[in-house]
Amino acid sequence: MKNSIVLSLLFILVATNLQSLADDFDAERIQPGLENPRYWQYHGEPILLLGGTKDDNLFQILDIEEHLDLLASVGGNYIRCVMSGRDEGNVWPFAQNDDGKYDLTRFNEEYWRRFDRLLKLTHERRIIVQIEVWIFDKYEMWALNSRDPVNNINYNSNMYV
């Protein structure tokens, strides 16, 4: 009997603490304002999202830390990240074999390292990241895309005929 009471009290204590943690997280996340849902709130406070960067594919640029420092220093708190690989010097999300073809079953560690770094740097500066997943934005770019069947080992051009 004593053990069941202790276990019940322990369960209530753990459940209460978990709910408290969930409530804390909920209060800190970006969300429509509770008092005025036409505006955003972050960490429980109203916020105006301000951003302006030199690239919409920001995690791929070499001077990302300096660029985010500049944004934060002028009051910026928001970026848009399109998760693209379309610009010169960018890497694609999938591993590339020695023959130049991509393997869509293996990730390119450099791509994801860059994205992880962006998320860590923006978190440190309390910059909110809007993430968009793009395959390509111009038809001409398809010839460079890792998902084009001629550029990978996983698809072949007869699959869609």
Secondary structure, 3 states (H helix, E strand, C coil): CHHHHHHHHHHHHHHHHHHHHHHHHHHHCCEECCCCCCCEEECCEEECCCCCCCCCCHHHCCCHHHHHHHHHHCCCCEEEECCCCCCCCCCCCEEECCCCCEEEEEECHHHHHHHHHHHHHHHHCCCEEEECCCCCCCHHHHHHCCCCHHHECCCCHHHHC
